[in-house]
Amino acid sequence: MTIMTITRKHERLALSILVVILLIIIIFLLLRPRAAPRAGASYYISPSGGGSTCSMAAPCSNLATGVGKLASGDTLYVRAGTYSSSNDYAYCGVNVCIPAGASGAPTIIKAYPGETATLAPTGSISRLIDFEATENFITIGASDGTLILDGTNVQQGCIQMNHSDNHDIIVQYLEIKNCGTASGSGPHGVNSADGTTFLTVSHNRIHDIDLTAGNDLNHGIYLHGDSHTISYNTIWNVPGACVQLYGPSVDNSQVFGNICHDAGKYMNYSAGFIISSGMNHKVFNNILYNNPVGIEIFDGCSGCLVYNNTVYGSTRTDTSHGGGILVYASTSGTVFTNNLLYMNSAHNYINLGSPTPTCTTNVGLTSGCATNDSPANPNFNNTTGDTGFRLTATSPSSVIAAGTNLFSAGVMTDVDGVDARPMSGAFDIGADQYVAGGGGGTLTLLRALTRPPVIGNGSPSGAVYCNPGDLFIQLDGSATHKLWICTNAATLAWEQQ
């Protein structure tokens, strides 16, 4: 009996000691100093480079080599100049894949701050930047430099997210042009596959897509998938639509602050925006002009919200299908609020679908969802360019402070992204919220610019835009002119507005 009692006590003691030892080990492992996460490295390429490390002092010479150096969270700086070798593209599965980043630490490819770089590879290339694997958390472009994608030798799209798992990819502050000029199929400025999610296409200038091939089903931005953001882009001279959302399971995307004109170059039945399939898309604060149709709600879009858009001068004269806004095929839950439709060739509004949408406080569209083709003249400042279609002191009361307040619905600014909509009280109708100039002959800071620079001739009809983030200053006492002052460049220019 005595021996068994002692043995059990020893077993319990040994077990207790083991537990204490394990606890000490666990606490040590938890509290011991850990290596800091890898900081993102910086790499550089230059047309005059020839280095192998892609360092600042010894940059590599082409995009593919530079991308090959990247790991998660790194940045590749593209120095000034034109990149025209056959290796100046990144096509995953063909030459090089862009490594995925992580939330809060994306992998970045951008022009070096203050410099302009152009990717214009030679040879017959399918796509200029292509994602064919699970490449996520990647950013192409930034506001502090100018990166141009010239797809003159690209058969298909300039940028394509082609894997169903692509998500959290940002395409921003780029000029994207001439995509699909070489013979090929499916050219678009920016394109994505089914299944992609949380893509952002913002502050880009996209133009002259596939104009020589004449394929009418190609678009400036053509996205499949869910929960995308398309914002503050200027898109023009495209065969089909400036923006199209289409495909299975296409839900919850937002399209706002964009300027779209001269779409449908080879597709005269096209629209500036084609919002089709899926549910709960929101389209607001956009300016569309000189397109066959302005906005088309198509192919069963459910719960689509169309707020505070300005649609002018749609060119299609077919009275059964031409209009500022066209509802085509069966839709449900569509809402049109605060849209300004004016001088569209056939009608301001046509509904070929069912059931009837909800229409509230629009100009050119009655509350009963019928077209009004003779609304009062909105007296825009002018009817062209990035700075046109803004309201003025002479805009009528049917437009100024005549709209439904949508602040709680997320419409907090106007087309420029900085002029505030009122938190309470009526909105202005259309994409612009009129801001009256003050008096007294003083200089008043109105807002910081958000669009990429566009160089004009400096006259009142040809503005010189400052870089994003520069100050925008109005010279008070002038009803029709404002003064742009760039703080990071010796540039002064008048702009008519």
Secondary structure as the mmCIF struct_conf table of DSSP 4:
data_model
#
loop_
_struct_conf.conf_type_id
_struct_conf.id
_struct_conf.beg_label_comp_id
_struct_conf.beg_label_asym_id
_struct_conf.beg_label_seq_id
_struct_conf.end_label_comp_id
_struct_conf.end_label_asym_id
_struct_conf.end_label_seq_id
HELX_RH_AL_P HELX_RH_AL_P1 THR A 2 LEU A 31
BEND BEND1 ARG A 32 ARG A 32
HELX_LH_PP_P HELX_LH_PP_P1 ALA A 35 ALA A 41
STRN STRN1 SER A 42 ILE A 45
TURN_TY1_P TURN_TY1_P1 PRO A 47 SER A 48
BEND BEND2 SER A 52 THR A 53
BEND BEND3 MET A 56 ALA A 58
STRN STRN2 CYS A 60 CYS A 60
BEND BEND4 SER A 61 ASN A 62
HELX_RH_AL_P HELX_RH_AL_P2 LEU A 63 LYS A 69
TURN_TY1_P TURN_TY1_P2 SER A 72 GLY A 73
STRN STRN3 THR A 75 VAL A 78
BEND BEND5 ALA A 80 ALA A 80
STRN STRN4 GLY A 81 TYR A 83
BEND BEND6 SER A 85 SER A 85
TURN_TY1_P TURN_TY1_P3 SER A 86 ASN A 87
STRN STRN5 ALA A 90 TYR A 91
TURN_TY1_P TURN_TY1_P4 CYS A 92 ASN A 95
HELX_LH_PP_P HELX_LH_PP_P2 CYS A 97 ALA A 100
STRN STRN6 ALA A 102 ALA A 102
TURN_TY1_P TURN_TY1_P5 SER A 103 GLY A 104
STRN STRN7 ALA A 105 ALA A 105
STRN STRN8 THR A 107 ALA A 111
HELX_LH_PP_P HELX_LH_PP_P3 TYR A 112 TYR A 112
TURN_TY1_P TURN_TY1_P6 PRO A 113 GLY A 114
STRN STRN9 THR A 116 LEU A 119
BEND BEND7 GLY A 123 GLY A 123
STRN STRN10 ILE A 125 ILE A 125
BEND BEND8 SER A 126 SER A 126
BEND BEND9 LEU A 128 LEU A 128
STRN STRN11 ILE A 129 PHE A 131
BEND BEND10 ALA A 133 THR A 134
BEND BEND11 PHE A 137 PHE A 137
STRN STRN12 ILE A 138 ILE A 140
TURN_TY1_P TURN_TY1_P7 SER A 143 ASP A 144
BEND BEND12 GLY A 145 GLY A 145
STRN STRN13 THR A 146 ASP A 150
TURN_TY1_P TURN_TY1_P8 THR A 152 ASN A 153
STRN STRN14 VAL A 154 VAL A 154
BEND BEND13 GLN A 155 GLN A 156
BEND BEND14 CYS A 158 CYS A 158
STRN STRN15 ILE A 159 MET A 161
BEND BEND15 HIS A 163 HIS A 163
TURN_TY1_P TURN_TY1_P9 SER A 164 ASP A 165
STRN STRN16 HIS A 167 HIS A 167
BEND BEND16 ASP A 168 ASP A 168
STRN STRN17 ILE A 169 GLN A 172
BEND BEND17 TYR A 173 TYR A 173
STRN STRN18 LEU A 174 LYS A 177
TURN_TY1_P TURN_TY1_P10 CYS A 179 GLY A 180
BEND BEND18 ALA A 182 SER A 183
BEND BEND19 SER A 185 SER A 185
BEND BEND20 GLY A 189 GLY A 189
STRN STRN19 VAL A 190 SER A 192
TURN_TY1_P TURN_TY1_P11 ASP A 194 GLY A 195
STRN STRN20 THR A 197 THR A 197
BEND BEND21 PHE A 198 PHE A 198
STRN STRN21 THR A 200 SER A 202
BEND BEND22 HIS A 203 HIS A 203
STRN STRN22 ARG A 205 HIS A 207
BEND BEND23 ASP A 210 ASP A 210
TURN_TY1_P TURN_TY1_P12 LEU A 211 ALA A 213
TURN_TY1_P TURN_TY1_P13 ASP A 216 LEU A 217
BEND BEND24 GLY A 220 GLY A 220
STRN STRN23 ILE A 221 LEU A 223
BEND BEND25 GLY A 225 GLY A 225
STRN STRN24 ASP A 226 ASP A 226
BEND BEND26 SER A 227 SER A 227
STRN STRN25 THR A 229 SER A 231
BEND BEND27 TYR A 232 TYR A 232
STRN STRN26 THR A 234 TRP A 236
BEND BEND28 ASN A 237 ASN A 237
BEND BEND29 PRO A 239 GLY A 240
BEND BEND30 CYS A 242 CYS A 242
STRN STRN27 VAL A 243 LEU A 245
BEND BEND31 GLY A 247 GLY A 247
TURN_TY1_P TURN_TY1_P14 PRO A 248 SER A 249
BEND BEND32 ASN A 252 ASN A 252
STRN STRN28 GLN A 254 PHE A 256
BEND BEND33 GLY A 257 GLY A 257
STRN STRN29 ILE A 259 HIS A 261
BEND BEND34 ASP A 262 ASP A 262
TURN_TY1_P TURN_TY1_P15 LYS A 265 TYR A 266
TURN_TY1_P TURN_TY1_P16 ASN A 268 TYR A 269
STRN STRN30 ALA A 271 SER A 276
BEND BEND35 SER A 277 GLY A 278
STRN STRN31 MET A 279 MET A 279
STRN STRN32 LYS A 282 PHE A 284
BEND BEND36 ASN A 285 ASN A 285
STRN STRN33 ILE A 287 TYR A 289
BEND BEND37 ASN A 290 PRO A 292
STRN STRN34 VAL A 293 PHE A 298
BEND BEND38 ASP A 299 GLY A 300
STRN STRN35 SER A 302 SER A 302
BEND BEND39 GLY A 303 GLY A 303
STRN STRN36 LEU A 305 TYR A 307
BEND BEND40 ASN A 308 ASN A 308
STRN STRN37 THR A 310 TYR A 312
TURN_TY1_P TURN_TY1_P17 THR A 319 HIS A 321
BEND BEND41 GLY A 323 GLY A 324
STRN STRN38 ILE A 325 TYR A 328
BEND BEND42 ALA A 329 ALA A 329
STRN STRN39 SER A 332 SER A 332
BEND BEND43 GLY A 333 GLY A 333
STRN STRN40 VAL A 335 THR A 337
BEND BEND44 ASN A 338 ASN A 338
STRN STRN41 LEU A 340 TYR A 342
BEND BEND45 MET A 343 MET A 343
BEND BEND46 SER A 345 ALA A 346
BEND BEND47 ASN A 348 ASN A 348
STRN STRN42 TYR A 349 ASN A 351
BEND BEND48 GLY A 353 PRO A 355
STRN STRN43 THR A 358 THR A 360
BEND BEND49 THR A 361 THR A 361
STRN STRN44 VAL A 363 VAL A 363
BEND BEND50 GLY A 364 GLY A 364
STRN STRN45 LEU A 365 LEU A 365
TURN_TY1_P TURN_TY1_P18 SER A 367 GLY A 368
BEND BEND51 CYS A 369 CYS A 369
STRN STRN46 THR A 371 THR A 371
BEND BEND52 ASP A 373 ASP A 373
HELX_LH_PP_P HELX_LH_PP_P4 PRO A 375 ASN A 377
BEND BEND53 ASN A 381 ASN A 381
BEND BEND54 THR A 383 GLY A 385
TURN_TY1_P TURN_TY1_P19 ASP A 386 THR A 387
BEND BEND55 PHE A 389 PHE A 389
TURN_TY1_P TURN_TY1_P20 ALA A 393 THR A 394
TURN_TY1_P TURN_TY1_P21 SER A 397 ALA A 401
STRN STRN47 GLY A 403 GLY A 403
HELX_RH_3T_P HELX_RH_3T_P1 PHE A 407 ALA A 409
TURN_TY1_P TURN_TY1_P22 GLY A 410 GLY A 410
STRN STRN48 THR A 413 THR A 413
TURN_TY1_P TURN_TY1_P23 VAL A 415 ASP A 416
BEND BEND56 GLY A 417 GLY A 417
BEND BEND57 ASP A 419 ASP A 419
STRN STRN49 ALA A 420 ALA A 420
HELX_LH_PP_P HELX_LH_PP_P5 ARG A 421 PRO A 422
BEND BEND58 MET A 423 GLY A 425
HELX_LH_PP_P HELX_LH_PP_P6 ALA A 426 ALA A 426
STRN STRN50 PHE A 427 PHE A 427
HELX_LH_PP_P HELX_LH_PP_P7 ASP A 428 ASP A 428
BEND BEND59 ILE A 429 ALA A 431
BEND BEND60 GLY A 440 GLY A 441
STRN STRN51 LEU A 443 ALA A 448
BEND BEND61 ARG A 451 ARG A 451
HELX_LH_PP_P HELX_LH_PP_P8 PRO A 452 PRO A 453
BEND BEND62 GLY A 458 SER A 459
TURN_TY1_P TURN_TY1_P24 PRO A 460 SER A 461
BEND BEND63 GLY A 462 GLY A 462
HELX_LH_PP_P HELX_LH_PP_P9 TYR A 465 ASN A 467
TURN_TY1_P TURN_TY1_P25 PRO A 468 GLY A 469
BEND BEND64 ASP A 470 ASP A 470
STRN STRN52 LEU A 471 LEU A 475
TURN_TY1_P TURN_TY1_P26 ASP A 476 GLY A 477
BEND BEND65 ALA A 479 THR A 480
STRN STRN53 HIS A 481 ILE A 485
BEND BEND66 THR A 487 ALA A 490
STRN STRN54 LEU A 492 GLN A 496
#
